[in-house]
Amino acid sequence: MMTEIEERKPIHTRVWFYLFIVFLPTILVIHFTLLNPFGLFASTQKDQRSTAALGTTPCVSTLDPSLSLRCVSFSGHLYAIADIDLRLQKIVFTVSDNGKKKTFPQMVSNLSGVGINPLLVTNAGIYGVDNRPLGLLISPKGKLHDANPRMDKGEHGNFSWDSAIFQISDDGIAAIVPAGAWQDSRHITAATQSGPQLANADKINQGFQSQSKWSYRRTAIGIDQANRKLVHLVVSREPVTLFELATFMVNELHCSEALHLDGDLSAFYVPSAREKFLFSDPGERIVTALSIINQKRKFENKPSESPHKR
């Protein structure tokens, strides 16, 4: 028969064993928290940042800090997006000298010679076989061509299909207006005409077919749903249909209005980047150019020219 002391031994052993099992995890948590009190929070934040950045990557290795440029993957295609805040930057439309086609580097060199130092350049606007604008084009020099509300679709392709005008007024508000409804105003400081209009009132152009086979590398411009002073300029790496491009502009970039600018030979040229052409050099010579510049940059007109001339 066991004594009272002998009967208590197993009980004490079990008590200490259970205390050890229960309190060991608590002691370890307190220890690591004291060593790194923000460790768990930082880990959580890191996971959240990783999730938020999913699908978005830098487009180039070197970039002017005042230019917002990102690449986004959407439905199997990669797009480069320049986000333009019209409170800080300007969009300028120009044409090459003497109506001659220029390479992107030549265009940038000519722009620099007249006081425009672009952060990014792309091709934009409608021009004909004579290398002159077919639709509205308002540059810092004034109106270079009137709006063209009636163009034959068979002759001018997509540009005359639901043709529209992207414009910026002197209060920094952007808008996209159907060519037939456009009204001239001295308050419009920049504008270009192209087509087709990809989206209007947050809705994709109903004329587009989701099963379309007509795919090209394309350039487009859109206006943010929440802020009409925020503009999204887009170029696709792979050939895409108009429906795919419009879907990206509305569903991913949340554009209330969007306009197709060019197809097939679309490109972004970034003078400050090591990789000056985004995705590839299309080998294209252009006539009309869209340039993004800082607001502090001023267009220097010759004495005989007036910036308000229409």
C-alpha positions as CSV (number, residue, x, y, z in Angstrom):
1,M,0.0,0.0,0.0
2,M,1.4,3.4,-1.1
3,T,2.0,6.3,1.4
4,E,0.3,9.7,1.0
5,I,3.6,11.2,-0.3
6,E,4.0,8.5,-2.9
7,E,0.5,9.0,-4.2
8,R,1.0,12.8,-4.7
9,K,4.2,12.3,-6.9
10,P,2.4,11.4,-10.1
11,I,-0.1,14.2,-9.6
12,H,2.6,16.9,-9.2
13,T,4.3,15.5,-12.3
14,R,1.2,15.7,-14.4
15,V,0.4,19.2,-13.2
16,W,3.9,20.5,-14.2
17,F,3.7,18.7,-17.5
18,Y,0.3,20.4,-18.4
19,L,1.6,23.8,-17.3
20,F,4.6,23.3,-19.6
21,I,2.4,22.4,-22.6
22,V,0.0,25.3,-22.0
23,F,2.4,28.1,-21.3
24,L,5.3,27.3,-23.7
25,P,3.6,28.7,-26.8
26,T,2.6,31.8,-24.9
27,I,6.2,32.3,-23.7
28,L,7.6,31.9,-27.2
29,V,5.1,34.5,-28.7
30,I,6.0,37.0,-26.0
31,H,9.7,36.4,-26.6
32,F,9.5,37.0,-30.4
33,T,7.2,40.0,-29.9
34,L,9.7,41.7,-27.6
35,L,12.5,41.1,-30.1
36,N,10.4,42.4,-33.0
37,P,7.2,44.1,-31.8
38,F,6.1,45.0,-35.4
39,G,7.1,41.8,-37.0
40,L,3.6,40.2,-37.3
41,F,2.1,43.5,-38.5
42,A,4.8,44.0,-41.0
43,S,4.3,40.5,-42.3
44,T,0.6,41.1,-42.8
45,Q,1.2,44.4,-44.5
46,K,3.8,42.8,-46.9
47,D,1.2,40.2,-47.9
48,Q,-1.4,42.9,-48.5
49,R,1.1,44.9,-50.7
50,S,1.9,41.8,-52.7
51,T,-1.7,41.1,-53.4
52,A,-2.4,44.8,-54.3
53,A,0.5,44.8,-56.8
54,L,-0.4,41.6,-58.4
55,G,-0.4,42.0,-62.2
56,T,1.4,45.4,-62.2
57,T,5.0,45.6,-63.1
58,P,7.5,48.4,-64.0
59,C,7.7,49.0,-67.8
60,V,11.2,50.3,-68.0
61,S,14.3,50.1,-65.7
62,T,15.0,53.9,-65.7
63,L,12.3,56.6,-65.8
64,D,11.9,60.3,-65.2
65,P,10.3,60.5,-61.7
66,S,7.6,62.9,-62.9
67,L,6.2,60.3,-65.3
68,S,3.8,57.6,-64.0
69,L,4.3,54.6,-66.2
70,R,3.2,51.0,-65.4
71,C,2.5,47.7,-67.2
72,V,-0.6,45.7,-66.4
73,S,-1.5,42.2,-67.6
74,F,-5.2,41.8,-68.4
75,S,-7.0,38.8,-70.1
76,G,-3.7,37.4,-71.5
77,H,-2.4,40.7,-72.9
78,L,0.2,43.2,-71.5
79,Y,-0.6,46.9,-71.6
80,A,1.6,49.9,-70.8
81,I,-0.3,52.8,-69.1
82,A,0.9,56.4,-68.7
83,D,-1.2,58.0,-66.0
84,I,-1.4,61.8,-66.7
85,D,-2.5,64.2,-64.0
86,L,-3.5,67.3,-65.8
87,R,-2.9,69.4,-62.7
88,L,0.8,68.6,-63.0
89,Q,1.3,67.7,-66.7
90,K,0.1,68.8,-70.1
91,I,-0.9,66.9,-73.2
92,V,0.3,68.6,-76.4
93,F,-0.5,67.7,-80.0
94,T,1.9,68.7,-82.8
95,V,2.6,67.9,-86.5
96,S,5.9,67.3,-88.1
97,D,7.5,70.1,-90.1
98,N,6.5,70.5,-93.8
99,G,4.1,67.6,-93.5
100,K,7.0,65.1,-93.7
101,K,7.0,61.9,-91.7
102,K,9.6,61.8,-88.9
103,T,11.0,59.0,-86.7
104,F,10.3,59.3,-83.0
105,P,13.8,60.5,-82.2
106,Q,13.6,63.1,-84.9
107,M,10.2,64.3,-83.6
108,V,11.6,64.6,-80.1
109,S,14.6,66.6,-81.4
110,N,12.3,69.0,-83.3
111,L,10.0,69.4,-80.3
112,S,13.0,70.2,-78.1
113,G,14.1,72.9,-80.5
114,V,10.8,74.8,-79.9
115,G,10.8,74.4,-76.2
116,I,8.8,71.2,-75.7
117,N,10.7,68.6,-73.7
118,P,8.5,65.5,-73.7
119,L,8.4,62.9,-71.0
120,L,6.7,60.5,-73.5
121,V,5.6,60.7,-77.1
122,T,3.2,58.6,-79.1
123,N,1.5,58.9,-82.5
124,A,-2.0,60.3,-82.6
125,G,-4.5,61.9,-84.9
126,I,-5.8,61.3,-88.4
127,Y,-3.7,62.2,-91.5
128,G,-4.1,61.4,-95.1
129,V,-1.9,60.4,-98.0
130,D,-0.7,64.0,-98.2
131,N,0.5,63.7,-94.6
132,R,-1.8,66.4,-93.5
133,P,-4.5,66.1,-90.7
134,L,-7.9,64.9,-91.8
135,G,-9.7,65.7,-88.5
136,L,-9.5,68.2,-85.8
137,L,-6.1,69.0,-84.4
138,I,-5.5,71.8,-81.9
139,S,-1.8,72.4,-81.1
140,P,0.0,75.1,-79.1
141,K,0.1,77.1,-82.4
142,G,-3.7,77.0,-82.7
143,K,-6.2,75.0,-84.7
144,L,-4.3,73.2,-87.5
145,H,-7.4,71.5,-89.0
146,D,-11.2,71.8,-88.4
147,A,-13.3,68.9,-87.1
148,N,-14.4,66.5,-89.8
149,P,-17.9,65.2,-88.8
150,R,-18.4,63.2,-92.0
151,M,-15.8,60.8,-93.2
152,D,-16.3,57.8,-95.4
153,K,-15.6,54.6,-93.4
154,G,-14.4,52.7,-96.5
155,E,-11.8,55.4,-97.2
156,H,-10.5,56.1,-93.8
157,G,-11.2,52.9,-91.9
158,N,-11.6,52.9,-88.1
159,F,-10.9,56.6,-87.8
160,S,-14.2,57.5,-89.4
161,W,-16.2,54.8,-87.5
162,D,-17.8,56.5,-84.5
163,S,-15.1,59.3,-84.9
164,A,-14.7,61.4,-81.8
165,I,-12.5,64.2,-80.4
166,F,-10.3,64.0,-77.3
167,Q,-10.0,67.6,-75.9
168,I,-8.6,69.5,-72.9
169,S,-10.0,72.8,-71.8
170,D,-8.1,75.6,-70.2
171,D,-9.4,74.6,-66.7
172,G,-7.6,71.2,-67.2
173,I,-10.8,69.2,-67.8
174,A,-10.6,66.4,-70.4
175,A,-13.5,65.2,-72.5
176,I,-14.2,62.9,-75.4
177,V,-16.9,64.3,-77.7
178,P,-18.5,62.6,-80.8
179,A,-17.2,64.4,-83.9
180,G,-20.7,65.3,-85.0
181,A,-21.5,66.9,-81.7
182,W,-18.3,68.8,-81.2
183,Q,-18.5,72.6,-80.8
184,D,-15.5,75.0,-81.2
185,S,-14.5,77.0,-78.2
186,R,-11.6,79.3,-77.4
187,H,-11.3,77.5,-74.0
188,I,-10.1,74.3,-75.8
189,T,-6.3,74.2,-75.6
190,A,-5.6,70.8,-77.0
191,A,-7.5,68.4,-79.2
192,T,-7.2,65.5,-81.7
193,Q,-9.8,63.6,-83.7
194,S,-9.7,59.8,-84.1
195,G,-11.9,56.8,-84.0
196,P,-13.7,54.7,-83.1
197,Q,-14.8,55.9,-79.7
198,L,-14.2,52.9,-77.4
199,A,-16.4,53.8,-74.5
200,N,-18.9,56.4,-73.5
201,A,-20.8,56.9,-70.1
202,D,-18.9,53.9,-68.6
203,K,-20.1,51.6,-71.4
204,I,-18.2,49.8,-74.2
205,N,-19.1,50.7,-77.7
206,Q,-22.1,48.5,-78.6
207,G,-20.8,48.2,-82.2
208,F,-17.9,46.1,-81.2
209,Q,-18.0,42.3,-81.6
210,S,-16.5,40.1,-78.8
211,Q,-15.6,37.5,-81.4
212,S,-13.9,39.9,-83.8
213,K,-10.7,38.6,-85.5
214,W,-9.3,42.1,-86.3
215,S,-6.3,42.3,-83.9
216,Y,-3.6,44.9,-84.0
217,R,-1.2,46.5,-81.5
218,R,-3.2,49.6,-80.5
219,T,-2.9,53.0,-78.8
220,A,-5.8,54.5,-76.8
221,I,-6.7,57.3,-74.4
222,G,-9.3,57.4,-71.7
223,I,-10.6,59.6,-69.0
224,D,-10.9,58.4,-65.4
225,Q,-14.4,57.8,-64.0
226,A,-13.7,59.5,-60.7
227,N,-11.5,62.4,-61.9
228,R,-11.7,64.2,-65.3
229,K,-8.3,65.6,-64.8
230,L,-6.8,62.1,-64.8
231,V,-6.1,60.7,-68.2
232,H,-4.9,57.2,-69.0
233,L,-2.8,56.7,-72.2
234,V,-2.4,53.1,-73.3
235,V,-0.5,51.0,-75.7
236,S,-0.8,47.2,-76.1
237,R,2.2,44.9,-76.4
238,E,0.3,42.2,-78.3
239,P,-2.3,42.6,-81.1
240,V,-5.8,43.1,-79.5
241,T,-9.3,43.7,-80.9
242,L,-11.2,46.9,-80.3
243,F,-13.5,45.0,-78.0
244,E,-10.6,43.7,-75.9
245,L,-9.0,47.2,-75.7
246,A,-12.4,48.8,-74.7
247,T,-12.9,46.1,-72.1
248,F,-9.5,46.8,-70.6
249,M,-10.1,50.6,-70.6
250,V,-13.6,50.3,-68.9
251,N,-13.2,47.3,-66.6
252,E,-9.5,47.6,-65.5
253,L,-8.7,51.3,-65.8
254,H,-12.2,52.5,-65.0
255,C,-12.5,55.0,-67.8
256,S,-15.8,56.7,-68.3
257,E,-14.8,57.6,-71.9
258,A,-12.1,56.2,-74.2
259,L,-10.9,56.7,-77.7
260,H,-8.9,54.6,-80.1
261,L,-5.9,56.6,-81.4
262,D,-4.0,54.3,-83.7
263,G,-3.4,50.7,-84.6
264,D,-0.7,48.3,-86.0
265,L,2.3,50.6,-85.6
266,S,1.5,51.9,-82.1
267,A,4.3,52.8,-79.7
268,F,5.4,54.7,-76.7
269,Y,8.7,56.5,-77.0
270,V,10.3,57.6,-73.6
271,P,13.3,59.8,-74.1
272,S,14.6,59.5,-70.5
273,A,14.4,55.7,-70.4
274,R,17.2,53.3,-71.2
275,E,14.7,51.3,-73.2
276,K,13.3,54.2,-75.2
277,F,10.7,52.2,-77.0
278,L,8.2,50.4,-74.9
279,F,7.8,46.7,-76.0
280,S,9.4,47.3,-79.5
281,D,10.4,49.9,-82.0
282,P,7.7,49.8,-84.7
283,G,10.0,51.5,-87.2
284,E,7.3,54.0,-87.9
285,R,7.7,57.6,-89.1
286,I,4.9,59.8,-87.8
287,V,3.2,63.0,-88.7
288,T,1.0,63.8,-85.7
289,A,2.4,63.4,-82.2
290,L,0.9,63.4,-78.7
291,S,3.5,64.5,-76.1
292,I,3.3,64.5,-72.3
293,I,5.2,67.4,-70.8
294,N,5.5,68.9,-67.3
295,Q,3.3,72.0,-66.6
296,K,6.3,74.2,-66.1
297,R,7.4,73.6,-69.7
298,K,6.1,76.3,-72.0
299,F,5.7,76.2,-75.7
300,E,7.9,78.9,-77.3
301,N,6.2,80.4,-80.3
302,K,8.0,82.4,-82.9
303,P,7.2,86.1,-82.8
304,S,4.9,85.8,-85.9
305,E,2.8,83.1,-84.3
306,S,0.0,83.4,-81.7
307,P,-0.8,80.5,-79.4
308,H,-4.5,81.5,-79.5
309,K,-4.8,81.7,-83.3
310,R,-7.6,79.6,-84.7
